[in-house]
Amino acid sequence: MKRFYVWGLLAAVLASVLISGSCSSARITDEIKFGVWASEHGLWDEALFRWKKAAAVNPRSVAALNNLGVAYEKKGLFDEALKSYEAALAIEPGNSYVKSNYKNCQENIKSPKADEPAKPDAKKK
């Protein structure tokens, strides 16, 4: 009798782990989708919040990390954007979307914006 109880308990624990794992996956997907919706409506703080939540649930979510990079860029937080892209590339080095976003971010940091006045050259001694 005790052996059946142990097996039943083990089965219940295993089922709860499997169910919670699939719930986590659905939750990540929902957060990412909500973040995409928010970004499409210019709600970058909300998008950033959603993608941070998704990345917290699954730190290896390339989609969440890439989208975080995009949101950080939109907010002018380029160091954070680069870190997000680098984290995504560490997981999936061949991802063309992440590689493109990372490269564009690096270029945006190096080149002055068109609407910003050019900084004068430093005086030579």
N, CA and C atoms as an extended XYZ file, in Angstrom:
375
Properties=species:S:1:pos:R:3:atomname:S:1:resname:S:1:resid:I:1 pbc="F F F"
N         0.822       -1.186        0.000 N   MET     1
C         0.000        0.000        0.000 CA  MET     1
C         0.872        1.257        0.000 C   MET     1
N         1.920        1.246        0.828 N   LYS     2
C         2.792        2.407        0.927 CA  LYS     2
C         3.494        2.663       -0.406 C   LYS     2
N         3.842        1.592       -1.120 N   ARG     3
C         4.529        1.733       -2.401 CA  ARG     3
C         3.632        2.438       -3.422 C   ARG     3
N         2.339        2.134       -3.443 N   PHE     4
C         1.414        2.798       -4.360 CA  PHE     4
C         1.297        4.282       -4.023 C   PHE     4
N         1.315        4.600       -2.751 N   TYR     5
C         1.249        5.985       -2.304 CA  TYR     5
C         2.464        6.756       -2.815 C   TYR     5
N         3.655        6.169       -2.691 N   VAL     6
C         4.884        6.820       -3.142 CA  VAL     6
C         4.834        7.043       -4.645 C   VAL     6
N         4.394        6.014       -5.397 N   TRP     7
C         4.308        6.172       -6.857 CA  TRP     7
C         3.276        7.228       -7.236 C   TRP     7
N         2.178        7.246       -6.540 N   GLY     8
C         1.144        8.257       -6.799 CA  GLY     8
C         1.660        9.656       -6.515 C   GLY     8
N         2.385        9.807       -5.423 N   LEU     9
C         2.976       11.094       -5.060 CA  LEU     9
C         4.004       11.530       -6.102 C   LEU     9
N         4.833       10.576       -6.527 N   LEU    10
C         5.830       10.865       -7.553 CA  LEU    10
C         5.160       11.297       -8.858 C   LEU    10
N         4.103       10.607       -9.238 N   ALA    11
C         3.371       10.954      -10.463 CA  ALA    11
C         2.766       12.357      -10.353 C   ALA    11
N         2.237       12.694       -9.184 N   ALA    12
C         1.640       14.018       -8.985 CA  ALA    12
C         2.700       15.115       -9.075 C   ALA    12
N         3.852       14.880       -8.490 N   VAL    13
C         4.942       15.857       -8.547 CA  VAL    13
C         5.419       16.035       -9.979 C   VAL    13
N         5.604       14.931      -10.685 N   LEU    14
C         6.043       14.993      -12.073 CA  LEU    14
C         5.025       15.735      -12.933 C   LEU    14
N         3.753       15.467      -12.738 N   ALA    15
C         2.712       16.150      -13.502 CA  ALA    15
C         2.722       17.646      -13.218 C   ALA    15
N         2.900       18.026      -11.959 N   SER    16
C         2.914       19.453      -11.632 CA  SER    16
C         4.121       20.151      -12.245 C   SER    16
N         5.253       19.459      -12.313 N   VAL    17
C         6.449       20.035      -12.940 CA  VAL    17
C         6.210       20.230      -14.428 C   VAL    17
N         5.635       19.226      -15.072 N   LEU    18
C         5.367       19.340      -16.505 CA  LEU    18
C         4.359       20.436      -16.801 C   LEU    18
N         3.314       20.511      -15.993 N   ILE    19
C         2.297       21.544      -16.199 CA  ILE    19
C         2.882       22.920      -15.958 C   ILE    19
N         3.650       23.095      -14.890 N   SER    20
C         4.234       24.412      -14.610 CA  SER    20
C         5.229       24.804      -15.679 C   SER    20
N         5.942       23.822      -16.251 N   GLY    21
C         6.871       24.121      -17.335 CA  GLY    21
C         6.152       24.634      -18.560 C   GLY    21
N         5.024       24.017      -18.906 N   SER    22
C         4.279       24.473      -20.071 CA  SER    22
C         3.614       25.805      -19.792 C   SER    22
N         3.213       26.040      -18.550 N   CYS    23
C         2.634       27.339      -18.194 CA  CYS    23
C         3.684       28.436      -18.319 C   CYS    23
N         4.914       28.122      -17.904 N   SER    24
C         5.986       29.104      -18.022 CA  SER    24
C         6.226       29.460      -19.474 C   SER    24
N         6.211       28.458      -20.330 N   SER    25
C         6.424       28.692      -21.752 CA  SER    25
C         5.312       29.563      -22.319 C   SER    25
N         4.074       29.274      -21.946 N   ALA    26
C         2.942       30.079      -22.413 CA  ALA    26
C         3.039       31.492      -21.856 C   ALA    26
N         3.468       31.610      -20.610 N   ARG    27
C         3.593       32.935      -19.993 CA  ARG    27
C         4.652       33.770      -20.707 C   ARG    27
N         5.769       33.136      -21.057 N   ILE    28
C         6.821       33.847      -21.786 CA  ILE    28
C         6.287       34.328      -23.124 C   ILE    28
N         5.606       33.443      -23.836 N   THR    29
C         5.047       33.797      -25.137 CA  THR    29
C         4.059       34.950      -25.009 C   THR    29
N         3.201       34.896      -23.996 N   ASP    30
C         2.232       35.975      -23.784 CA  ASP    30
C         2.921       37.305      -23.498 C   ASP    30
N         3.950       37.272      -22.652 N   GLU    31
C         4.674       38.502      -22.324 CA  GLU    31
C         5.356       39.072      -23.561 C   GLU    31
N         5.960       38.201      -24.366 N   ILE    32
C         6.637       38.662      -25.584 CA  ILE    32
C         5.624       39.271      -26.538 C   ILE    32
N         4.492       38.606      -26.728 N   LYS    33
C         3.459       39.128      -27.634 CA  LYS    33
C         2.914       40.463      -27.141 C   LYS    33
N         2.673       40.566      -25.854 N   PHE    34
C         2.177       41.822      -25.297 CA  PHE    34
C         3.212       42.925      -25.496 C   PHE    34
N         4.483       42.581      -25.305 N   GLY    35
C         5.549       43.553      -25.526 CA  GLY    35
C         5.608       44.010      -26.971 C   GLY    35
N         5.401       43.101      -27.907 N   VAL    36
C         5.373       43.466      -29.326 CA  VAL    36
C         4.219       44.415      -29.591 C   VAL    36
N         3.044       44.083      -29.050 N   TRP    37
C         1.888       44.974      -29.212 CA  TRP    37
C         2.201       46.358      -28.657 C   TRP    37
N         2.772       46.410      -27.466 N   ALA    38
C         3.094       47.693      -26.834 CA  ALA    38
C         4.084       48.481      -27.684 C   ALA    38
N         5.108       47.809      -28.205 N   SER    39
C         6.105       48.512      -29.025 CA  SER    39
C         5.486       49.043      -30.310 C   SER    39
N         4.566       48.292      -30.900 N   GLU    40
C         3.891       48.745      -32.115 CA  GLU    40
C         3.030       49.981      -31.866 C   GLU    40
N         2.662       50.197      -30.622 N   HIS    41
C         1.863       51.362      -30.251 CA  HIS    41
C         2.705       52.439      -29.560 C   HIS    41
N         4.019       52.288      -29.646 N   GLY    42
C         4.915       53.300      -29.090 CA  GLY    42
C         5.014       53.289      -27.580 C   GLY    42
N         4.562       52.240      -26.951 N   LEU    43
C         4.582       52.137      -25.483 CA  LEU    43
C         5.841       51.385      -25.061 C   LEU    43
N         6.974       52.048      -25.194 N   TRP    44
C         8.263       51.385      -24.993 CA  TRP    44
C         8.526       51.008      -23.542 C   TRP    44
N         8.021       51.777      -22.592 N   ASP    45
C         8.192       51.393      -21.184 CA  ASP    45
C         7.445       50.091      -20.897 C   ASP    45
N         6.237       49.975      -21.431 N   GLU    46
C         5.462       48.753      -21.241 CA  GLU    46
C         6.128       47.569      -21.938 C   GLU    46
N         6.607       47.784      -23.161 N   ALA    47
C         7.301       46.718      -23.892 CA  ALA    47
C         8.526       46.253      -23.110 C   ALA    47
N         9.289       47.197      -22.606 N   LEU    48
C        10.482       46.869      -21.829 CA  LEU    48
C        10.099       46.048      -20.592 C   LEU    48
N         9.053       46.465      -19.911 N   PHE    49
C         8.574       45.753      -18.723 CA  PHE    49
C         8.197       44.310      -19.070 C   PHE    49
N         7.454       44.126      -20.149 N   ARG    50
C         7.002       42.780      -20.543 CA  ARG    50
C         8.168       41.886      -20.927 C   ARG    50
N         9.119       42.432      -21.690 N   TRP    51
C        10.248       41.620      -22.132 CA  TRP    51
C        11.194       41.310      -20.987 C   TRP    51
N        11.286       42.202      -20.007 N   LYS    52
C        12.074       41.897      -18.811 CA  LYS    52
C        11.444       40.729      -18.049 C   LYS    52
N        10.109       40.727      -17.953 N   LYS    53
C         9.417       39.637      -17.278 CA  LYS    53
C         9.660       38.312      -18.000 C   LYS    53
N         9.588       38.341      -19.321 N   ALA    54
C         9.817       37.118      -20.096 CA  ALA    54
C        11.245       36.611      -19.895 C   ALA    54
N        12.201       37.521      -19.902 N   ALA    55
C        13.604       37.136      -19.716 CA  ALA    55
C        13.864       36.643      -18.291 C   ALA    55
N        13.120       37.161      -17.334 N   ALA    56
C        13.281       36.699      -15.953 CA  ALA    56
C        12.775       35.266      -15.800 C   ALA    56
N        11.701       34.939      -16.491 N   VAL    57
C        11.161       33.582      -16.430 CA  VAL    57
C        12.085       32.612      -17.158 C   VAL    57
N        12.602       33.051      -18.312 N   ASN    58
C        13.525       32.213      -19.075 CA  ASN    58
C        14.690       33.067      -19.570 C   ASN    58
N        15.789       33.100      -18.816 N   PRO    59
C        16.946       33.917      -19.195 CA  PRO    59
C        17.602       33.481      -20.501 C   PRO    59
N        17.197       32.333      -21.047 N   ARG    60
C        17.751       31.858      -22.315 CA  ARG    60
C        16.795       32.096      -23.490 C   ARG    60
N        15.793       32.937      -23.289 N   SER    61
C        14.860       33.261      -24.367 CA  SER    61
C        15.510       34.290      -25.292 C   SER    61
N        15.910       33.824      -26.451 N   VAL    62
C        16.567       34.707      -27.420 CA  VAL    62
C        15.606       35.806      -27.860 C   VAL    62
N        14.333       35.468      -28.043 N   ALA    63
C        13.348       36.468      -28.457 CA  ALA    63
C        13.227       37.579      -27.415 C   ALA    63
N        13.144       37.195      -26.143 N   ALA    64
C        13.020       38.203      -25.080 CA  ALA    64
C        14.274       39.069      -25.013 C   ALA    64
N        15.441       38.459      -25.098 N   LEU    65
C        16.694       39.216      -25.014 CA  LEU    65
C        16.870       40.147      -26.209 C   LEU    65
N        16.546       39.663      -27.399 N   ASN    66
C        16.642       40.503      -28.590 CA  ASN    66
C        15.683       41.684      -28.483 C   ASN    66
N        14.442       41.404      -28.087 N   ASN    67
C        13.455       42.474      -27.970 CA  ASN    67
C        13.837       43.470      -26.881 C   ASN    67
N        14.432       42.976      -25.801 N   LEU    68
C        14.939       43.884      -24.770 CA  LEU    68
C        15.972       44.835      -25.366 C   LEU    68
N        16.849       44.294      -26.196 N   GLY    69
C        17.846       45.131      -26.855 CA  GLY    69
C        17.207       46.230      -27.675 C   GLY    69
N        16.171       45.881      -28.419 N   VAL    70
C        15.462       46.873      -29.235 CA  VAL    70
C        14.854       47.959      -28.349 C   VAL    70
N        14.201       47.537      -27.272 N   ALA    71
C        13.567       48.506      -26.368 CA  ALA    71
C        14.602       49.418      -25.706 C   ALA    71
N        15.706       48.832      -25.268 N   TYR    72
C        16.758       49.652      -24.661 CA  TYR    72
C        17.284       50.669      -25.668 C   TYR    72
N        17.457       50.259      -26.903 N   GLU    73
C        17.911       51.205      -27.931 CA  GLU    73
C        16.925       52.346      -28.092 C   GLU    73
N        15.652       52.024      -28.178 N   LYS    74
C        14.618       53.058      -28.349 CA  LYS    74
C        14.650       54.052      -27.202 C   LYS    74
N        15.021       53.595      -26.026 N   LYS    75
C        15.082       54.477      -24.864 CA  LYS    75
C        16.440       55.145      -24.709 C   LYS    75
N        17.362       54.872      -25.660 N   GLY    76
C        18.684       55.492      -25.613 CA  GLY    76
C        19.640       54.822      -24.636 C   GLY    76
N        19.325       53.640      -24.178 N   LEU    77
C        20.160       52.907      -23.223 CA  LEU    77
C        21.017       51.903      -23.998 C   LEU    77
N        22.028       52.418      -24.681 N   PHE    78
C        22.785       51.612      -25.627 CA  PHE    78
C        23.653       50.546      -24.966 C   PHE    78
N        24.212       50.821      -23.810 N   ASP    79
C        25.016       49.803      -23.125 CA  ASP    79
C        24.160       48.590      -22.767 C   ASP    79
N        22.954       48.855      -22.253 N   GLU    80
C        22.048       47.771      -21.910 CA  GLU    80
C        21.609       47.019      -23.160 C   GLU    80
N        21.385       47.764      -24.250 N   ALA    81
C        20.989       47.124      -25.510 CA  ALA    81
C        22.074       46.167      -25.976 C   ALA    81
N        23.314       46.625      -25.971 N   LEU    82
C        24.417       45.768      -26.405 CA  LEU    82
C        24.519       44.517      -25.540 C   LEU    82
N        24.353       44.685      -24.230 N   LYS    83
C        24.425       43.531      -23.328 CA  LYS    83
C        23.312       42.526      -23.634 C   LYS    83
N        22.135       43.021      -23.947 N   SER    84
C        21.026       42.122      -24.276 CA  SER    84
C        21.293       41.365      -25.566 C   SER    84
N        21.769       42.094      -26.582 N   TYR    85
C        22.095       41.431      -27.849 CA  TYR    85
C        23.217       40.408      -27.662 C   TYR    85
N        24.226       40.767      -26.876 N   GLU    86
C        25.342       39.850      -26.639 CA  GLU    86
C        24.874       38.590      -25.907 C   GLU    86
N        23.972       38.760      -24.965 N   ALA    87
C        23.434       37.599      -24.242 CA  ALA    87
C        22.658       36.698      -25.204 C   ALA    87
N        21.882       37.298      -26.095 N   ALA    88
C        21.123       36.520      -27.075 CA  ALA    88
C        22.065       35.791      -28.029 C   ALA    88
N        23.115       36.480      -28.456 N   LEU    89
C        24.081       35.867      -29.375 CA  LEU    89
C        24.887       34.760      -28.705 C   LEU    89
N        25.112       34.863      -27.417 N   ALA    90
C        25.817       33.801      -26.694 CA  ALA    90
C        24.991       32.514      -26.706 C   ALA    90
N        23.683       32.652      -26.730 N   ILE    91
C        22.792       31.500      -26.750 CA  ILE    91
C        22.617       30.975      -28.174 C   ILE    91
N        22.462       31.905      -29.108 N   GLU    92
C        22.180       31.529      -30.497 CA  GLU    92
C        23.026       32.390      -31.441 C   GLU    92
N        24.301       32.051      -31.597 N   PRO    93
C        25.226       32.897      -32.365 CA  PRO    93
C        24.854       33.101      -33.831 C   PRO    93
N        24.101       32.195      -34.404 N   GLY    94
C        23.763       32.314      -35.820 CA  GLY    94
C        22.460       33.045      -36.102 C   GLY    94
N        21.815       33.584      -35.088 N   ASN    95
C        20.523       34.248      -35.286 CA  ASN    95
C        20.715       35.540      -36.069 C   ASN    95
N        20.201       35.565      -37.290 N   SER    96
C        20.431       36.705      -38.181 CA  SER    96
C        19.750       37.979      -37.686 C   SER    96
N        18.588       37.857      -37.035 N   TYR    97
C        17.905       39.041      -36.515 CA  TYR    97
C        18.729       39.708      -35.419 C   TYR    97
N        19.216       38.891      -34.501 N   VAL    98
C        19.996       39.426      -33.386 CA  VAL    98
C        21.310       40.017      -33.899 C   VAL    98
N        21.964       39.299      -34.814 N   LYS    99
C        23.231       39.803      -35.372 CA  LYS    99
C        23.021       41.143      -36.059 C   LYS    99
N        21.945       41.272      -36.814 N   SER   100
C        21.650       42.526      -37.507 CA  SER   100
C        21.366       43.652      -36.509 C   SER   100
N        20.554       43.369      -35.500 N   ASN   101
C        20.233       44.384      -34.490 CA  ASN   101
C        21.482       44.804      -33.723 C   ASN   101
N        22.328       43.853      -33.399 N   TYR   102
C        23.569       44.133      -32.672 CA  TYR   102
C        24.479       45.034      -33.499 C   TYR   102
N        24.634       44.692      -34.762 N   LYS   103
C        25.478       45.486      -35.658 CA  LYS   103
C        24.922       46.906      -35.822 C   LYS   103
N        23.616       47.015      -36.014 N   ASN   104
C        22.995       48.334      -36.160 CA  ASN   104
C        23.150       49.172      -34.891 C   ASN   104
N        23.040       48.540      -33.742 N   CYS   105
C        23.204       49.247      -32.476 CA  CYS   105
C        24.626       49.787      -32.357 C   CYS   105
N        25.603       48.951      -32.695 N   GLN   106
C        26.996       49.397      -32.654 CA  GLN   106
C        27.216       50.585      -33.586 C   GLN   106
N        26.635       50.530      -34.766 N   GLU   107
C        26.777       51.626      -35.725 CA  GLU   107
C        26.087       52.894      -35.229 C   GLU   107
N        24.926       52.744      -34.609 N   ASN   108
C        24.208       53.907      -34.075 CA  ASN   108
C        24.991       54.586      -32.956 C   ASN   108
N        25.721       53.808      -32.207 N   ILE   109
C        26.529       54.378      -31.123 CA  ILE   109
C        27.697       55.169      -31.700 C   ILE   109
N        28.310       54.639      -32.755 N   LYS   110
C        29.495       55.265      -33.346 CA  LYS   110
C        29.173       56.519      -34.138 C   LYS   110
N        28.067       56.522      -34.859 N   SER   111
C        27.764       57.662      -35.721 CA  SER   111
C        26.798       58.612      -35.029 C   SER   111
N        27.034       59.928      -35.164 N   PRO   112
C        26.118       60.887      -34.541 CA  PRO   112
C        24.769       60.853      -35.249 C   PRO   112
N        23.740       61.164      -34.523 N   LYS   113
C        22.397       61.216      -35.085 CA  LYS   113
C        22.283       62.391      -36.041 C   LYS   113
N        21.428       62.251      -37.031 N   ALA   114
C        21.257       63.307      -38.036 CA  ALA   114
C        20.693       64.580      -37.422 C   ALA   114
N        19.872       64.446      -36.381 N   ASP   115
C        19.254       65.634      -35.786 CA  ASP   115
C        20.086       66.255      -34.679 C   ASP   115
N        21.230       65.650      -34.333 N   GLU   116
C        22.106       66.224      -33.319 CA  GLU   116
C        23.172       67.077      -33.985 C   GLU   116
N        23.508       68.207      -33.403 N   PRO   117
C        24.582       69.013      -33.969 CA  PRO   117
C        25.921       68.285      -33.838 C   PRO   117
N        26.746       68.462      -34.825 N   ALA   118
C        28.060       67.832      -34.796 CA  ALA   118
C        28.901       68.442      -33.682 C   ALA   118
N        29.637       67.618      -32.976 N   LYS   119
C        30.505       68.116      -31.909 CA  LYS   119
C        31.778       68.659      -32.544 C   LYS   119
N        32.257       69.795      -32.063 N   PRO   120
C        33.503       70.342      -32.625 CA  PRO   120
C        34.683       69.430      -32.308 C   PRO   120
N        35.639       69.429      -33.190 N   ASP   121
C        36.835       68.626      -32.973 CA  ASP   121
C        37.572       69.137      -31.743 C   ASP   121
N        38.230       68.234      -31.065 N   ALA   122
C        39.018       68.621      -29.892 CA  ALA   122
C        40.204       69.460      -30.377 C   ALA   122
N        40.573       70.419      -29.541 N   LYS   123
C        41.714       71.275      -29.906 CA  LYS   123
C        42.994       70.469      -29.858 C   LYS   123
N        43.817       70.703      -30.853 N   LYS   124
C        45.108       69.997      -30.920 CA  LYS   124
C        46.138       70.831      -30.207 C   LYS   124
N        47.035       70.179      -29.534 N   LYS   125
C        48.094       70.896      -28.812 CA  LYS   125
C        49.326       71.010      -29.652 C   LYS   125
